[in-house]
Amino acid sequence: MKIGKREKGGVTILDLKGKILMGNGIEELREAINTAVKEENTRLLLNFAEVPYLDSTGLGEVVRSYTTVKNAGGMVKIINLTQKVQDLLSVTKLITVFETFEDEDLAIDSF
């Protein structure tokens, strides 16, 4: 997994690329979230446009990321869910936990 980081409108956007699976992508995501929190960038937008799949461990890491940022007084929102990831969030009812958007600018404005 590769994670690009950029800023827009006072929001840190993490562009995730690749699968988030046990042993692949978990550490990268955890490190990116922890770094953002240390730098007090707690308005985070996770861009899932190039995440074709995540397993239960990956899903757990996304939830952990949400909790870490929330405990630091911030918010995590998600944009551009692929169909498989959206289906997984729907089945697990986590779609009700995360604010999700199709449009990056709308997501940024929602903060």
N, CA, C and O atoms as CSV, one atom per row, in Angstrom:
chain,resi,resn,atom,element,x,y,z
A,1,MET,N,N,0.839,-1.180,0.000
A,1,MET,CA,C,0.000,0.000,0.000
A,1,MET,C,C,0.876,1.231,0.000
A,1,MET,O,O,1.934,1.273,0.627
A,2,LYS,N,N,0.406,2.233,-0.720
A,2,LYS,CA,C,1.064,3.532,-0.734
A,2,LYS,C,C,0.060,4.571,-0.262
A,2,LYS,O,O,-1.131,4.485,-0.562
A,3,ILE,N,N,0.553,5.549,0.475
A,3,ILE,CA,C,-0.311,6.604,0.989
A,3,ILE,C,C,0.296,7.952,0.631
A,3,ILE,O,O,1.411,8.278,1.038
A,4,GLY,N,N,-0.455,8.724,-0.134
A,4,GLY,CA,C,-0.053,10.091,-0.441
A,4,GLY,C,C,-0.735,11.028,0.537
A,4,GLY,O,O,-1.863,10.778,0.963
A,5,LYS,N,N,-0.056,12.103,0.893
A,5,LYS,CA,C,-0.618,13.054,1.859
A,5,LYS,C,C,-0.628,14.432,1.228
A,5,LYS,O,O,0.365,14.870,0.646
A,6,ARG,N,N,-1.769,15.116,1.349
A,6,ARG,CA,C,-1.870,16.478,0.850
A,6,ARG,C,C,-2.822,17.259,1.733
A,6,ARG,O,O,-3.609,16.688,2.488
A,7,GLU,N,N,-2.737,18.570,1.625
A,7,GLU,CA,C,-3.576,19.475,2.415
A,7,GLU,C,C,-4.482,20.256,1.473
A,7,GLU,O,O,-4.063,20.649,0.385
A,8,LYS,N,N,-5.712,20.478,1.889
A,8,LYS,CA,C,-6.632,21.297,1.098
A,8,LYS,C,C,-7.684,21.865,2.040
A,8,LYS,O,O,-8.375,21.118,2.732
A,9,GLY,N,N,-7.799,23.165,2.064
A,9,GLY,CA,C,-8.811,23.808,2.880
A,9,GLY,C,C,-8.710,23.503,4.364
A,9,GLY,O,O,-9.727,23.418,5.053
A,10,GLY,N,N,-7.483,23.337,4.866
A,10,GLY,CA,C,-7.296,23.034,6.284
A,10,GLY,C,C,-7.570,21.587,6.656
A,10,GLY,O,O,-7.646,21.247,7.836
A,11,VAL,N,N,-7.717,20.737,5.649
A,11,VAL,CA,C,-7.992,19.312,5.866
A,11,VAL,C,C,-6.820,18.512,5.307
A,11,VAL,O,O,-6.317,18.814,4.225
A,12,THR,N,N,-6.387,17.492,6.047
A,12,THR,CA,C,-5.353,16.590,5.569
A,12,THR,C,C,-6.028,15.445,4.832
A,12,THR,O,O,-6.891,14.757,5.378
A,13,ILE,N,N,-5.621,15.253,3.586
A,13,ILE,CA,C,-6.199,14.186,2.765
A,13,ILE,C,C,-5.152,13.101,2.593
A,13,ILE,O,O,-4.034,13.362,2.150
A,14,LEU,N,N,-5.529,11.880,2.951
A,14,LEU,CA,C,-4.657,10.730,2.746
A,14,LEU,C,C,-5.205,9.935,1.563
A,14,LEU,O,O,-6.290,9.358,1.636
A,15,ASP,N,N,-4.443,9.915,0.478
A,15,ASP,CA,C,-4.820,9.157,-0.712
A,15,ASP,C,C,-4.269,7.742,-0.580
A,15,ASP,O,O,-3.065,7.521,-0.709
A,16,LEU,N,N,-5.153,6.796,-0.324
A,16,LEU,CA,C,-4.766,5.410,-0.106
A,16,LEU,C,C,-4.738,4.674,-1.443
A,16,LEU,O,O,-5.661,4.808,-2.247
A,17,LYS,N,N,-3.684,3.898,-1.683
A,17,LYS,CA,C,-3.555,3.151,-2.930
A,17,LYS,C,C,-3.134,1.728,-2.631
A,17,LYS,O,O,-2.022,1.483,-2.165
A,18,GLY,N,N,-4.028,0.792,-2.901
A,18,GLY,CA,C,-3.734,-0.617,-2.694
A,18,GLY,C,C,-4.691,-1.252,-1.705
A,18,GLY,O,O,-5.521,-0.581,-1.091
A,19,LYS,N,N,-4.557,-2.547,-1.568
A,19,LYS,CA,C,-5.405,-3.295,-0.647
A,19,LYS,C,C,-4.947,-3.052,0.788
A,19,LYS,O,O,-3.765,-2.838,1.056
A,20,ILE,N,N,-5.919,-3.092,1.706
A,20,ILE,CA,C,-5.609,-2.973,3.135
A,20,ILE,C,C,-5.935,-4.334,3.743
A,20,ILE,O,O,-7.090,-4.651,4.026
A,21,LEU,N,N,-4.890,-5.121,3.931
A,21,LEU,CA,C,-5.039,-6.503,4.386
A,21,LEU,C,C,-4.075,-6.787,5.519
A,21,LEU,O,O,-3.130,-6.034,5.757
A,22,MET,N,N,-4.332,-7.907,6.227
A,22,MET,CA,C,-3.399,-8.322,7.263
A,22,MET,C,C,-2.026,-8.513,6.615
A,22,MET,O,O,-1.879,-9.290,5.671
A,23,GLY,N,N,-1.044,-7.809,7.120
A,23,GLY,CA,C,0.306,-7.922,6.590
A,23,GLY,C,C,0.569,-7.044,5.382
A,23,GLY,O,O,1.683,-7.042,4.857
A,24,ASN,N,N,-0.430,-6.298,4.928
A,24,ASN,CA,C,-0.235,-5.456,3.751
A,24,ASN,C,C,-1.083,-4.189,3.883
A,24,ASN,O,O,-2.291,-4.211,3.648
A,25,GLY,N,N,-0.442,-3.100,4.259
A,25,GLY,CA,C,-1.153,-1.837,4.325
A,25,GLY,C,C,-1.537,-1.386,5.723
A,25,GLY,O,O,-1.757,-0.197,5.955
A,26,ILE,N,N,-1.619,-2.321,6.649
A,26,ILE,CA,C,-2.044,-1.989,8.014
A,26,ILE,C,C,-1.047,-1.038,8.677
A,26,ILE,O,O,-1.434,0.003,9.207
A,27,GLU,N,N,0.218,-1.394,8.645
A,27,GLU,CA,C,1.244,-0.571,9.302
A,27,GLU,C,C,1.353,0.801,8.654
A,27,GLU,O,O,1.525,1.807,9.342
A,28,GLU,N,N,1.255,0.841,7.326
A,28,GLU,CA,C,1.344,2.117,6.621
A,28,GLU,C,C,0.211,3.050,7.037
A,28,GLU,O,O,0.435,4.232,7.298
A,29,LEU,N,N,-1.004,2.513,7.098
A,29,LEU,CA,C,-2.154,3.317,7.502
A,29,LEU,C,C,-2.007,3.780,8.946
A,29,LEU,O,O,-2.246,4.949,9.251
A,30,ARG,N,N,-1.619,2.881,9.828
A,30,ARG,CA,C,-1.439,3.230,11.243
A,30,ARG,C,C,-0.393,4.336,11.399
A,30,ARG,O,O,-0.600,5.289,12.150
A,31,GLU,N,N,0.716,4.205,10.696
A,31,GLU,CA,C,1.787,5.200,10.792
A,31,GLU,C,C,1.322,6.561,10.249
A,31,GLU,O,O,1.621,7.599,10.838
A,32,ALA,N,N,0.600,6.553,9.138
A,32,ALA,CA,C,0.111,7.813,8.560
A,32,ALA,C,C,-0.858,8.511,9.512
A,32,ALA,O,O,-0.801,9.730,9.669
A,33,ILE,N,N,-1.745,7.748,10.147
A,33,ILE,CA,C,-2.711,8.321,11.093
A,33,ILE,C,C,-1.992,8.847,12.326
A,33,ILE,O,O,-2.253,9.965,12.772
A,34,ASN,N,N,-1.090,8.048,12.876
A,34,ASN,CA,C,-0.361,8.471,14.080
A,34,ASN,C,C,0.479,9.718,13.815
A,34,ASN,O,O,0.562,10.598,14.672
A,35,THR,N,N,1.097,9.802,12.648
A,35,THR,CA,C,1.887,10.974,12.278
A,35,THR,C,C,0.990,12.205,12.175
A,35,THR,O,O,1.341,13.276,12.669
A,36,ALA,N,N,-0.163,12.050,11.535
A,36,ALA,CA,C,-1.098,13.174,11.404
A,36,ALA,C,C,-1.533,13.685,12.778
A,36,ALA,O,O,-1.589,14.893,13.006
A,37,VAL,N,N,-1.837,12.769,13.680
A,37,VAL,CA,C,-2.268,13.167,15.031
A,37,VAL,C,C,-1.129,13.869,15.771
A,37,VAL,O,O,-1.356,14.870,16.450
A,38,LYS,N,N,0.088,13.352,15.646
A,38,LYS,CA,C,1.240,13.995,16.297
A,38,LYS,C,C,1.451,15.408,15.773
A,38,LYS,O,O,1.842,16.304,16.521
A,39,GLU,N,N,1.191,15.599,14.487
A,39,GLU,CA,C,1.356,16.914,13.871
A,39,GLU,C,C,0.112,17.784,14.052
A,39,GLU,O,O,0.021,18.878,13.495
A,40,GLU,N,N,-0.840,17.287,14.836
A,40,GLU,CA,C,-2.100,17.975,15.136
A,40,GLU,C,C,-2.936,18.243,13.884
A,40,GLU,O,O,-3.668,19.230,13.809
A,41,ASN,N,N,-2.815,17.348,12.906
A,41,ASN,CA,C,-3.674,17.373,11.721
A,41,ASN,C,C,-4.811,16.391,11.975
A,41,ASN,O,O,-4.750,15.235,11.554
A,42,THR,N,N,-5.837,16.854,12.659
A,42,THR,CA,C,-6.895,15.938,13.083
A,42,THR,C,C,-8.189,16.118,12.297
A,42,THR,O,O,-9.234,15.602,12.694
A,43,ARG,N,N,-8.125,16.836,11.201
A,43,ARG,CA,C,-9.250,16.898,10.268
A,43,ARG,C,C,-8.805,16.083,9.065
A,43,ARG,O,O,-8.173,16.602,8.145
A,44,LEU,N,N,-9.144,14.797,9.086
A,44,LEU,CA,C,-8.625,13.862,8.094
A,44,LEU,C,C,-9.698,13.374,7.141
A,44,LEU,O,O,-10.836,13.107,7.527
A,45,LEU,N,N,-9.303,13.269,5.892
A,45,LEU,CA,C,-10.157,12.745,4.850
A,45,LEU,C,C,-9.408,11.581,4.212
A,45,LEU,O,O,-8.328,11.759,3.647
A,46,LEU,N,N,-9.992,10.392,4.306
A,46,LEU,CA,C,-9.380,9.205,3.710
A,46,LEU,C,C,-9.974,8.988,2.331
A,46,LEU,O,O,-11.182,8.800,2.189
A,47,ASN,N,N,-9.123,9.015,1.315
A,47,ASN,CA,C,-9.559,8.827,-0.064
A,47,ASN,C,C,-9.368,7.361,-0.450
A,47,ASN,O,O,-8.240,6.888,-0.595
A,48,PHE,N,N,-10.479,6.653,-0.612
A,48,PHE,CA,C,-10.462,5.222,-0.914
A,48,PHE,C,C,-10.590,4.922,-2.407
A,48,PHE,O,O,-10.863,3.780,-2.777
A,49,ALA,N,N,-10.399,5.920,-3.272
A,49,ALA,CA,C,-10.615,5.738,-4.716
A,49,ALA,C,C,-9.789,4.583,-5.288
A,49,ALA,O,O,-10.229,3.903,-6.215
A,50,GLU,N,N,-8.603,4.365,-4.740
A,50,GLU,CA,C,-7.733,3.313,-5.277
A,50,GLU,C,C,-7.515,2.185,-4.271
A,50,GLU,O,O,-6.452,1.567,-4.238
A,51,VAL,N,N,-8.531,1.927,-3.456
A,51,VAL,CA,C,-8.511,0.783,-2.530
A,51,VAL,C,C,-9.537,-0.219,-3.035
A,51,VAL,O,O,-10.732,-0.065,-2.787
A,52,PRO,N,N,-9.074,-1.253,-3.746
A,52,PRO,CA,C,-10.021,-2.206,-4.308
A,52,PRO,C,C,-10.641,-3.139,-3.270
A,52,PRO,O,O,-11.727,-3.678,-3.484
A,53,TYR,N,N,-9.947,-3.327,-2.145
A,53,TYR,CA,C,-10.430,-4.302,-1.165
A,53,TYR,C,C,-9.753,-4.082,0.177
A,53,TYR,O,O,-8.611,-3.627,0.247
A,54,LEU,N,N,-10.482,-4.414,1.247
A,54,LEU,CA,C,-9.871,-4.525,2.561
A,54,LEU,C,C,-10.514,-5.703,3.278
A,54,LEU,O,O,-11.706,-5.969,3.121
A,55,ASP,N,N,-9.711,-6.400,4.064
A,55,ASP,CA,C,-10.236,-7.546,4.819
A,55,ASP,C,C,-10.644,-7.085,6.215
A,55,ASP,O,O,-10.618,-5.892,6.516
A,56,SER,N,N,-11.016,-8.032,7.056
A,56,SER,CA,C,-11.494,-7.667,8.397
A,56,SER,C,C,-10.408,-6.973,9.215
A,56,SER,O,O,-10.710,-6.094,10.022
A,57,THR,N,N,-9.155,-7.358,9.016
A,57,THR,CA,C,-8.062,-6.700,9.727
A,57,THR,C,C,-7.915,-5.259,9.239
A,57,THR,O,O,-7.699,-4.347,10.037
A,58,GLY,N,N,-8.031,-5.064,7.943
A,58,GLY,CA,C,-7.977,-3.721,7.380
A,58,GLY,C,C,-9.126,-2.868,7.865
A,58,GLY,O,O,-8.954,-1.688,8.173
A,59,LEU,N,N,-10.301,-3.472,7.932
A,59,LEU,CA,C,-11.476,-2.763,8.434
A,59,LEU,C,C,-11.262,-2.363,9.894
A,59,LEU,O,O,-11.607,-1.252,10.299
A,60,GLY,N,N,-10.698,-3.268,10.668
A,60,GLY,CA,C,-10.382,-2.964,12.069
A,60,GLY,C,C,-9.409,-1.808,12.188
A,60,GLY,O,O,-9.522,-0.988,13.100
A,61,GLU,N,N,-8.453,-1.735,11.273
A,61,GLU,CA,C,-7.475,-0.638,11.299
A,61,GLU,C,C,-8.128,0.690,10.937
A,61,GLU,O,O,-7.764,1.727,11.493
A,62,VAL,N,N,-9.075,0.676,10.026
A,62,VAL,CA,C,-9.796,1.903,9.678
A,62,VAL,C,C,-10.600,2.385,10.890
A,62,VAL,O,O,-10.645,3.583,11.171
A,63,VAL,N,N,-11.225,1.459,11.599
A,63,VAL,CA,C,-11.984,1.809,12.807
A,63,VAL,C,C,-11.029,2.333,13.888
A,63,VAL,O,O,-11.346,3.310,14.567
A,64,ARG,N,N,-9.880,1.700,14.050
A,64,ARG,CA,C,-8.881,2.158,15.026
A,64,ARG,C,C,-8.416,3.573,14.683
A,64,ARG,O,O,-8.238,4.409,15.569
A,65,SER,N,N,-8.224,3.829,13.402
A,65,SER,CA,C,-7.812,5.158,12.949
A,65,SER,C,C,-8.859,6.195,13.321
A,65,SER,O,O,-8.534,7.276,13.813
A,66,TYR,N,N,-10.106,5.856,13.084
A,66,TYR,CA,C,-11.227,6.738,13.423
A,66,TYR,C,C,-11.213,7.052,14.919
A,66,TYR,O,O,-11.362,8.206,15.320
A,67,THR,N,N,-11.035,6.027,15.728
A,67,THR,CA,C,-11.034,6.190,17.189
A,67,THR,C,C,-9.848,7.029,17.651
A,67,THR,O,O,-9.997,7.902,18.506
A,68,THR,N,N,-8.673,6.765,17.088
A,68,THR,CA,C,-7.467,7.513,17.453
A,68,THR,C,C,-7.643,9.004,17.188
A,68,THR,O,O,-7.323,9.839,18.035
A,69,VAL,N,N,-8.152,9.326,16.010
A,69,VAL,CA,C,-8.331,10.731,15.644
A,69,VAL,C,C,-9.438,11.374,16.484
A,69,VAL,O,O,-9.301,12.514,16.926
A,70,LYS,N,N,-10.513,10.653,16.697
A,70,LYS,CA,C,-11.621,11.175,17.497
A,70,LYS,C,C,-11.160,11.454,18.926
A,70,LYS,O,O,-11.518,12.480,19.503
A,71,ASN,N,N,-10.367,10.548,19.498
A,71,ASN,CA,C,-9.852,10.735,20.857
A,71,ASN,C,C,-8.905,11.929,20.952
A,71,ASN,O,O,-8.702,12.486,22.031
A,72,ALA,N,N,-8.323,12.320,19.802
A,72,ALA,CA,C,-7.437,13.482,19.767
A,72,ALA,C,C,-8.230,14.759,19.463
A,72,ALA,O,O,-7.643,15.819,19.247
A,73,GLY,N,N,-9.556,14.654,19.448
A,73,GLY,CA,C,-10.402,15.810,19.214
A,73,GLY,C,C,-10.671,16.104,17.748
A,73,GLY,O,O,-11.126,17.195,17.405
A,74,GLY,N,N,-10.394,15.140,16.882
A,74,GLY,CA,C,-10.557,15.356,15.452
A,74,GLY,C,C,-11.687,14.558,14.833
A,74,GLY,O,O,-12.521,13.969,15.521
A,75,MET,N,N,-11.684,14.561,13.507
A,75,MET,CA,C,-12.704,13.843,12.737
A,75,MET,C,C,-12.052,13.152,11.554
A,75,MET,O,O,-11.083,13.644,10.976
A,76,VAL,N,N,-12.611,11.997,11.210
A,76,VAL,CA,C,-12.199,11.277,10.011
A,76,VAL,C,C,-13.426,11.103,9.138
A,76,VAL,O,O,-14.480,10.669,9.604
A,77,LYS,N,N,-13.280,11.445,7.869
A,77,LYS,CA,C,-14.344,11.234,6.898
A,77,LYS,C,C,-13.745,10.493,5.713
A,77,LYS,O,O,-12.529,10.485,5.528
A,78,ILE,N,N,-14.591,9.879,4.923
A,78,ILE,CA,C,-14.132,9.027,3.826
A,78,ILE,C,C,-14.733,9.507,2.513
A,78,ILE,O,O,-15.905,9.879,2.446
A,79,ILE,N,N,-13.903,9.491,1.467
A,79,ILE,CA,C,-14.410,9.800,0.130
A,79,ILE,C,C,-14.076,8.667,-0.834
A,79,ILE,O,O,-13.147,7.889,-0.618
A,80,ASN,N,N,-14.863,8.601,-1.899
A,80,ASN,CA,C,-14.610,7.730,-3.044
A,80,ASN,C,C,-14.497,6.244,-2.699
A,80,ASN,O,O,-13.535,5.583,-3.090
A,81,LEU,N,N,-15.468,5.731,-1.976
A,81,LEU,CA,C,-15.470,4.302,-1.676
A,81,LEU,C,C,-15.674,3.498,-2.953
A,81,LEU,O,O,-16.540,3.812,-3.769
A,82,THR,N,N,-14.869,2.462,-3.110
A,82,THR,CA,C,-15.104,1.526,-4.203
A,82,THR,C,C,-16.307,0.662,-3.821
A,82,THR,O,O,-16.673,0.591,-2.647
A,83,GLN,N,N,-16.910,0.019,-4.789
A,83,GLN,CA,C,-18.129,-0.746,-4.516
A,83,GLN,C,C,-17.900,-1.858,-3.493
A,83,GLN,O,O,-18.730,-2.055,-2.605
A,84,LYS,N,N,-16.790,-2.584,-3.603
A,84,LYS,CA,C,-16.519,-3.677,-2.652
A,84,LYS,C,C,-16.351,-3.156,-1.227
A,84,LYS,O,O,-16.854,-3.758,-0.278
A,85,VAL,N,N,-15.652,-2.047,-1.082
A,85,VAL,CA,C,-15.440,-1.478,0.251
A,85,VAL,C,C,-16.762,-0.928,0.791
A,85,VAL,O,O,-17.066,-1.091,1.972
A,86,GLN,N,N,-17.532,-0.289,-0.056
A,86,GLN,CA,C,-18.837,0.226,0.376
A,86,GLN,C,C,-19.745,-0.920,0.810
A,86,GLN,O,O,-20.455,-0.801,1.808
A,87,ASP,N,N,-19.730,-2.020,0.075
A,87,ASP,CA,C,-20.539,-3.181,0.447
A,87,ASP,C,C,-20.120,-3.725,1.806
A,87,ASP,O,O,-20.967,-4.080,2.626
A,88,LEU,N,N,-18.819,-3.789,2.042
A,88,LEU,CA,C,-18.314,-4.291,3.324
A,88,LEU,C,C,-18.739,-3.376,4.475
A,88,LEU,O,O,-19.157,-3.855,5.529
A,89,LEU,N,N,-18.634,-2.078,4.276
A,89,LEU,CA,C,-19.065,-1.139,5.319
A,89,LEU,C,C,-20.574,-1.233,5.554
A,89,LEU,O,O,-21.038,-1.068,6.683
A,90,SER,N,N,-21.330,-1.494,4.505
A,90,SER,CA,C,-22.788,-1.634,4.644
A,90,SER,C,C,-23.146,-2.897,5.418
A,90,SER,O,O,-23.976,-2.862,6.326
A,91,VAL,N,N,-22.524,-4.002,5.058
A,91,VAL,CA,C,-22.820,-5.285,5.715
A,91,VAL,C,C,-22.479,-5.234,7.204
A,91,VAL,O,O,-23.195,-5.795,8.033
A,92,THR,N,N,-21.384,-4.560,7.533
A,92,THR,CA,C,-20.946,-4.477,8.935
A,92,THR,C,C,-21.616,-3.333,9.690
A,92,THR,O,O,-21.377,-3.147,10.883
A,93,LYS,N,N,-22.459,-2.567,8.991
A,93,LYS,CA,C,-23.164,-1.409,9.555
A,93,LYS,C,C,-22.229,-0.260,9.917
A,93,LYS,O,O,-22.657,0.705,10.550
A,94,LEU,N,N,-20.966,-0.348,9.525
A,94,LEU,CA,C,-20.029,0.739,9.808
A,94,LEU,C,C,-20.268,1.941,8.906
A,94,LEU,O,O,-19.744,3.026,9.158
A,95,ILE,N,N,-21.047,1.753,7.871
A,95,ILE,CA,C,-21.391,2.870,6.998
A,95,ILE,C,C,-22.136,3.952,7.782
A,95,ILE,O,O,-22.143,5.118,7.386
A,96,THR,N,N,-22.762,3.562,8.895
A,96,THR,CA,C,-23.476,4.521,9.736
A,96,THR,C,C,-22.527,5.269,10.682
A,96,THR,O,O,-22.904,6.291,11.254
A,97,VAL,N,N,-21.308,4.766,10.846
A,97,VAL,CA,C,-20.324,5.392,11.732
A,97,VAL,C,C,-19.553,6.479,10.988
A,97,VAL,O,O,-19.322,7.567,11.516
A,98,PHE,N,N,-19.159,6.166,9.758
A,98,PHE,CA,C,-18.341,7.077,8.971
A,98,PHE,C,C,-19.200,7.973,8.099
A,98,PHE,O,O,-20.186,7.531,7.509
A,99,GLU,N,N,-18.810,9.243,8.025
A,99,GLU,CA,C,-19.421,10.124,7.038
A,99,GLU,C,C,-18.683,9.864,5.733
A,99,GLU,O,O,-17.458,9.969,5.670
A,100,THR,N,N,-19.437,9.524,4.693
A,100,THR,CA,C,-18.828,9.237,3.405
A,100,THR,C,C,-19.339,10.211,2.349
A,100,THR,O,O,-20.477,10.678,2.407
A,101,PHE,N,N,-18.485,10.499,1.398
A,101,PHE,CA,C,-18.789,11.458,0.347
A,101,PHE,C,C,-18.262,10.941,-0.984
A,101,PHE,O,O,-17.310,10.163,-1.037
A,102,GLU,N,N,-18.906,11.392,-2.060
A,102,GLU,CA,C,-18.431,11.110,-3.406
A,102,GLU,C,C,-17.589,12.272,-3.928
A,102,GLU,O,O,-16.777,12.092,-4.835
A,103,ASP,N,N,-17.778,13.456,-3.361
A,103,ASP,CA,C,-17.127,14.659,-3.848
A,103,ASP,C,C,-16.163,15.207,-2.801
A,103,ASP,O,O,-16.553,15.453,-1.659
A,104,GLU,N,N,-14.918,15.395,-3.186
A,104,GLU,CA,C,-13.890,15.854,-2.251
A,104,GLU,C,C,-14.196,17.237,-1.678
A,104,GLU,O,O,-14.044,17.452,-0.476
A,105,ASP,N,N,-14.624,18.173,-2.520
A,105,ASP,CA,C,-14.896,19.521,-2.044
A,105,ASP,C,C,-16.069,19.550,-1.051
A,105,ASP,O,O,-16.028,20.288,-0.066
A,106,LEU,N,N,-17.092,18.763,-1.305
A,106,LEU,CA,C,-18.206,18.679,-0.367
A,106,LEU,C,C,-17.749,18.110,0.981
A,106,LEU,O,O,-18.177,18.567,2.041
A,107,ALA,N,N,-16.883,17.117,0.917
A,107,ALA,CA,C,-16.354,16.516,2.139
A,107,ALA,C,C,-15.554,17.541,2.933
A,107,ALA,O,O,-15.700,17.646,4.151
A,108,ILE,N,N,-14.711,18.290,2.240
A,108,ILE,CA,C,-13.904,19.319,2.923
A,108,ILE,C,C,-14.791,20.381,3.545
A,108,ILE,O,O,-14.564,20.802,4.679
A,109,ASP,N,N,-15.806,20.817,2.802
A,109,ASP,CA,C,-16.730,21.820,3.337
A,109,ASP,C,C,-17.495,21.329,4.555
A,109,ASP,O,O,-17.931,22.137,5.376
A,110,SER,N,N,-17.667,20.008,4.688
A,110,SER,CA,C,-18.436,19.445,5.798
A,110,SER,C,C,-17.719,19.536,7.143
A,110,SER,O,O,-18.338,19.372,8.194
A,111,PHE,N,N,-16.406,19.799,7.107
A,111,PHE,CA,C,-15.668,19.950,8.351
A,111,PHE,C,C,-16.003,21.292,8.963
A,111,PHE,O,O,-15.487,21.632,10.028
